[in-house]
Every structure is written in C-alpha cells, then in structure tokens.
Amino acid sequence: MNKKLWFAGISQADISITGKVIDEKTKSPIPGVSVKVKNGTTTAVTDENGLYKISVPNEQTVLLFSYIGYDVEEVTVGNLKNINVVLKSSQANLDEVVVVGYGTQKKADVTGSVVRANLDDFRNAPTTNVANLLQGTVPGLNVGQVNRAGATPGISIRGQNTLGGNQNVLIILDGVQYNGSLTSINPDDIASIDVLKDASATAVYGAQAANGVILITSRKGAIGRTRISFSSQYATQKPNIDLKPMTRDEYLDHIKYLYYDQAFLAPDFTQPNPAFDLVSKVDASMKDAQGNLLPNDFSWYDEATKTGAIVDNQLSVSGGTDKINYLLSGSLTRNSGFIKNDVFKRKTIRANIETKATDWLTIGLQSFGTFVNEDGVEPNFVDINLISPLILPWDNNGNLKINPFNTNVTNPLLNYQADDYDRHNYFFANVYGNVQLPVKGLSYKISFGNNYRLDFKNISNMYDANLTGQASKETTTYYDYTFDNLLTYNKVIGKHSFTGTLLYGAIERDNSYTRAYATGFSRLTLGYDNLQQGTNRFAISNAWKETLNYQMFRLNYNYESKYLFTGTLRRDGFSGFAENNKYGIFPSISAGWDISKESFFKVNWVDNLKLRVGYGIAGNQTTRYSSLANVGVSAAYVFGDGGSTQFGQQVNSLSNPDLRWERTTGANMGLEFTLFKNRLSGVIEYYDTKTTDLLYSVNIPVVTGFSNILTNIGQLNNKGIELSLNSKNINSGEFKWTSALNFARNVNKVVKLLGDLNGDGVEDDLPQSGLFVGQPTAVIYDYQVNGIWQVGDQIPTGYSPGTYRIVDQNGDGTINASDRIVLGSSAPAYRISLLNNFQYKNFTLSIFLNSVQGGDKSYLAGNTPRLIRDDNSIRNNYLSGIDFWSPDHPDGKYPRSIVSATLNPPLFQNRSFVRLQDVSLSYKFSGKLIERMKLQNLNVFVSGRNLATWTKWDGWDPETNQGLTNDGRPVFKGYSVGLNVTF
C-alpha cells in the first residue's frame, strides 16, 4: 500500500479511520477518491485498491467522499473505526426513466429523440406559466417571451412544417391530449416534462404529431411519512426597457420639425426662422380659449401603468404506503402586469391518488380544477402612447373627457368604466386501471381522460358602440374525452428483452359558443344582466364536433442494453379528413447501438457512447370541415315596401373530397456520450424532415363561382443540428460547479410549390404570398433601403427629402415591384444557451444566459417608425428618443418628410440578442434549526428574470419582434423572493 496516499494531509489526532471505497455497480475499488474532514483541512486519497486512512478529531466528525462522476457521500464517524463506502455513479443519469408516449423507458434504452427538460434549476423564476420555464432549456424547443399577465408564450419544435395547417405543438398531460391553455396548469404540480422531437418518437401520436410533442407528467405521492409542503413567492414585474412617449418639450419640438420647411430657412433648412409661429401649428384641442398652449405636461403612460407583481402561494400534502400514494395540492396566484387592469388570478386544486387494490389491479385518479379570473379592461396602450402630453384626461369638473383630441379617438381611460366579468374554468380528470393479466409479463391499462372548460365573457360599457353603450354575454363550453386501451407484453429470453405495446383509442371533442349583445342604452345600471334594455339586440351562436379513433403497435427490442430497436405503426381516423381519405398510416423505425459496451471498444476516457438513428412519418391534423363546401349567411334582402329583412344562405367554398392531411417524413441521427470519468456528457443530433401535401388555398378561375380552393401542394424541408453538453467543472465536496450548454440550428426551405405553371422549366414562386422555392418560409422579400434622401439631392418623382432612398435593383430608372429582392429571413440562424450552477455548502447560485442569433442576412424584421406631415402625425404623440431624420440631422435613421413617398418600405434590422434570462440564489437550512423545527426542508431564495438584454435592436424587444411603434408592449423584468418549506 502506498503510504504517501494513506497519510496525505494527516495531522495529529485521536481517532484513526480506515476503509475502502468501491463502485456501486461494478463493486470494484475506486482509486483517487478524495476523503476529507468536513469543515476541516485534513484529507486523504484512496490508493489503487480503493483503500484509505485518515485521522479525525472526534466521533462527531463528518467525512466527505468525492470523485468526479460520482455523487458526494457524507458519513458521520460515530464509534466506527472502519468505514467502507459505496459511491453511486452520476453518469449522465442513464438510469433515469423518461416518458416516451404510452409508456416509459430508461434513458439508456431510448432510440428516438426524447429529452427531459430541466425544471429544477428554474422553479424559482418569477413566472406563472410552465412554458416560460422551458425557454432555452431544450435544443430544438423554441419558446418565446410574454408581455401580458398570465400569458402563454409561442412554442414550436424544430422549425415550421406547414404553410396553412396547424402549427401547434401537441400537448399530452398525464397521457391525455390537452387542448386547454397551459395557464391552467399549476407549474408546482408538474413532476417532469419530456419533449419528443423526431418522427420516430412522435409517430406514436400519428396524425397530430408533426409539430412535435410535449409530455407533461404531474407529481405523485411517495412512500414514506406524510409530506406537507408550502411555498410562497413575491415578484415584481416592470418593463425591461425604458420606452415612454415624448414629454411636452420633445413633443412640441417634434411638431416644429414636421414643419421644418417653415421653421427653418431655405435652402439648407438648418437655420431657425424667427417668423415661425409654432403655436399656430398645434392642434386646437391643445389650446385654451385664448389660443394659448395648455400648460400641461401630463404623462398618460404613468397614469395607465404601474409596477406589476406576482404573488404565488402553494400548498401540497403527499405521502403513501406500499398500497396507496396520494398528492393533494392547491394554489393561489395573482399576476398583475405593468398596465393597469392587466390582471391574471388563478386558483387551482389537484388530487392525484393511486392504490394497489389487489396484487393484480392498480387504479388511479389524476385530476385538477383551475379557476382563472381576468376581470377588468386595461386602457388601450396604443392610445396611451399617442395622446398629447398637453391634454389632461379630465375636464374642469373632474369627469373623463370622451374625445380628448376632439376627433373619433376616445379617451383610453374610459375602459376603466367597463363592468367586465372574464372567467375561465378548467376541469381535468383521468381515471385509469392497470391489470396484471394471468400471463406473465402481460398487462392491460384502461384510461378515460376528460377535459371540460367553461369560458364566460360578460361586459358592459356606456362608452362602447359609438358612445351609445353596449353590453354582451358570451359563453363557451368545451368538452373532450380520450378513451385508451393499452396492452403491454414484456418478455425476457436470456440476453434478449422484448416489449410489445398495442393501443386502441378514441377521442371526441365538442365545442359550443353563444353570444347575446345589445347596443343603444339609455342607462346601463344593470349592465349585461339586462340586455333587453338595449335598443338593438343581437344573438350569435355556433358549435362544432369532431371525433378520432386510432390504433398503434410498438415493438421494443433490447439485447444486453447494447443493441436497441423500436418499431411503431399507427393508424389514425379523423372525422375532419376528406371523404376519400378518412384514415392514415404513420410508421416509424429506430435503432440504437451502445458502442461503449463492445469488447473491442477500449477507450478509457470514454465512459458511454451510444449511436441511434430513426426514421418515421407523422401527420398534421387537417382543419375540421376544410374539405367540405361551407355554407354562410349572404347579404340581407328586403322583399317589398315595408317588408321584413331576410337573410339568405350561400355556398362560400368548394368541397375537395380528395384533400389529404399533411405528412412529415423525418430522419434523425444522434450520438450520446459521457467522457472523462463522467465529467462531460452530451448529445449531438442531426435531423432532416420533409413535409408534403401542404394545405394551401390555390386560386382557380372565377368562372367556377369561387376564387380559390383548398388543396395539397408543394414540399417544405427542415434540416438542423442540435448539441447539448453537461459538464462537472468542479466537484470538491463543499463546492460544486456544473454547466449546461444547448445549441440548435434549423434551416427551413421551400422545395416545391405549384410546379412550373408558365412552362419556363423553372418551379414557380408565389411572391404575393411571400413564398419562394429554395428560400425559407420566413423569407423577407422587399425593397432594399440605402439611406435617406437629403436636401439638395437629385430626388426622383414621388419622393422628397426625409424619405427612404430605395435601390433600383434592375437599373431601369424606375422603382416598382420588380426591384424587390430577398433581403434575409426572420428565422434565426441558431439558438444557444448556457446555464452555470454553483453550490457552496448550503448556497446554490444559478445563472442562465439565453441567446438567439442571426447569420448573414438572417433574423431580420421590419421596424420602421416614420413621420409624414398630416393631421394625425401633428396631433399624435410618439415614443421618445427615436432617431428621426431632419435637415440638421442628416444621419437620422428613420424617415420624416413633408409628404408621403410613393413607396414606403420598412427598414430591416437584426434581431440577434443575448439575454441574462434567469438568476437564482437559494439557501437550504440544515442542522439543529431543521431538527428543532422538525422540518424536512427549509429553503429561501431570491431570483431575477430578464435582467439584461444585449442587442442592437431598436424597440420594445427583439424576441417579440416589436419595434419603435406605439402598439408594442415590453417584456417583463422581474425580481422575486420566496421560501419553500416541507414538514
């Protein structure tokens, strides 16, 4: 035994401890393990036989055993003199079980592109929607920003697969298709989220899975003592950028520059004209009876906004035995946005119960109810930004002015007078039973999932309907059920393992909508509860119903977890499919090879290496009734003098009994690896998908009586590469530092459209629809801007100083539609994120950077505030600090002119950004405090979201594509403080 290793760092002590450290799985000794006295300096290292010796001061000493790739083990010495330790490998969580659709699999055995989202590092973020926790955490999963209280961000997976079809990701909640809003799901109730990305993984959901699948699994109780958990959080929310309308002085200066040809002397228009009378140019609504400017410098923005907040309280009770487990939870959430009356309130209650009724029968219930309150009408934010600071909202008597400008623009604060009842009630229940059949390895699961939603929108306002008053009551009811029968057979023959899954299921969805409303009220005392008082009364209603049935067979084969195979075949029937295409077949196949388990593979720095490939077909569900001839209400007719009004009906569209659903065929290749004693792990993937039979409305000769018909055309391709890296940078017992890097790049391309209609041998584009063969669907096709025309330039007819100079691409001396070119794309070149997690003793610090970047001519968007002198531009207010052109500021970025140009193209700019998206610092209490309070856990935290954004973008936010316009809304920056306690 190497004595140098034995006694490294030993000091004089009373107790000598010896022992051996081995691997949990292989039972082999682990050399080089660090053995350290906690909160001390004494250390030792295991030798080549896993043996160590160390001296400790007393029996209360705690020893820390740590080694790269293994979980740290803590042992209290007590009266032991020999302490043997078994270290557990933390190798990329290969034993982790992930949800793959109609079942689960060990991560090591998965052959498709299935990724479990990292929720734990983001649960402290100040947000009310679980989708916000996913931003940047999974390569290929694209989640946008929100700028309204309680809103759900846009979600997509691996690019756009359709032109006119459904673009929504399929959500599966506890095995049931979920069509409700994600705002209805309490984030604290969620145990895990798994993302199915490639066709070989999504094909189990057939005709609805082409846009990817998100599998959400709620929490269950665990065996052991009852756990009572409470958490509370308070967060602030305010705009992440300081954009406000102009104040008085800047506003008056803006009017002066709109009259630069009079306010300044010719020919350069840079010297002030002493004879210019600014007051005469200001709108009369901003002057008193004597013609003088009103003295006000009022901020409509400040009047209509405030600091938003999130108050979130969670309580759950869970536990279980070997016969039953249960989880009961409830929550109260209030989110007020920065605009007044932008309020989201949510109450949730959940009950998840599972019991082993007999040795062969397990039954369970997963259920929740969510009650959302969004009462109140916020002021029109566009009008808040455009009303002049010289005007007050109230008259001399303190009453709100109806039309502050003396135009048809109404006072945006009038919305406060609305009596608004806006409620959304969600109910979910999934009842299931698992039966172990008499045949060994054969089980049957039956489940009946239900979604029920009630939406109420009742509102009245005396200022609506051209100030005559309006009241309305709307009710929407939605119900669906999912009935699944699942037969599973597991068989092991020697080193061979087989799992067969057979599914038969059905779905039915019903929706009904009714609205009754009236206008013309002499008074609105009873509001929407007395519509008959209105002079004009109306009623609207509609409803729809659709059904699906499906069958699926899946075979999983596993040889020593070395050679893996999965084959799936799904058949879908849908009432919305066309008459001649009621059913579709969606197959997939995938395979995996764990190279690191081969005897010939002897690379000591590679711990795990698995190659997987997959190929499959998924569908995009056709819009209901799209293949049928639709009947609508025609114009009103009056027959004879004094006759009553009659409404006719007419066919609005042609039927297409051969309409097919879109199909996405995709190939995927992935390489999973763990390196350097589990210090670095990751996945790299390449995919190539092709979507055919795209739904598109094609123009047809009007002699048919119709202008277009919905049909199948063309092809879209998406190719991409994704990378996920996880590293354990430092693991020294008391201090740990881990990192997670995600990268994704998707290239989208239109491959085919209508074919060669003009016979020139080249596939035709559809420029009027912004579609070009060989270009992405998000292509930007427009005029190219090259600066601004200046005073003294030779300016072509139709343009003037202060308007954009448009590039004459074909050099014919005329600017027209033929001068448009492809300028770039609004789709990003790549997305990248980096999470760093630091742990020191009981402190944990997480820092998350998220970025979306464009390449050459990529990730552009139109963002062009412009001023053209007319009645509105002189009267209206605008955002402060916009870099407008003027003769004395010729380098201004945005146009300002006396007259409108013949063409006013937008200016395109890059949307790339890097965002400090999430920061969280938490402290977990331990020791005597926890013991005295008899707590299982006590954790306090502070966190921040969207704290900084580095970008060249002008405007509200690049991610939401909102520029320097009055109709934009800011993204929220938030700080929060909270605690989590478990009894």
Secondary structure by P-SEA (a helix, b strand, c coil): ccccccccccccccbbbbbbbbbccccccccbbbbbccccccbbbbcccccbbbbbccccbbbbbbcccccbbbbbbccccbbbbbbbbccccccbbbbcccccccccccccccccccccccccccccccccccccccccbbbbbbcccccccccccccccccccccccccccccccccccccccccccccbbbbbcccccccccccccccbbbbbbbbbbccccbbbbbbbbbbbbccccccccccaaaaaaaaaaaaccccccccccccccccccccccccccccccccccccccccaaaaaccbbbbbbbbbbbbccccccccccccbbbbbbcccccbbbbbbbbbbbbbbcccccbbbbbbbbbbbbbbccccccaaaaacccccccccccccccccccccccccccccccccbbbbbbbbbbbbbbbbbbcccccbbbbbbbbbbbbbbbbbbccccccccccccbbbbbbbbbbbbbbbbbbbbbcccbbbbbbbbbbbbbbbbbbbbbbccccccccccccccccccccccccccbbbbbbbbbbbbbbbccccbbbbbbbbbbbbccccccccbbbbbbcccccccccccccccccccbbbbbbbcbbbbcccccccccbbbbbcbbbbccccccbbbbbbbcbbbbcccccbbbbbbbbbbbbcccccccccccbbbbbbbccccccccccccccccbbbbbbbbbbbbbbbbbbbbcccccccbbbbbbbbbbbbbbbbcccccccccccbbbbcccccccccccccccbbbbbccccccccccccccccccccccccccccccccccccccccccccbbbbbbbbbbcccbbbbbbbbbbbbccccbbbbbbbccccccccccccccccccccccccccccbbbccccccbbbbbbbbcccccccbbbbbbbbbcaaaaaaccccccccccccccccccccccccccccccccccbbbbbbbccccccccc
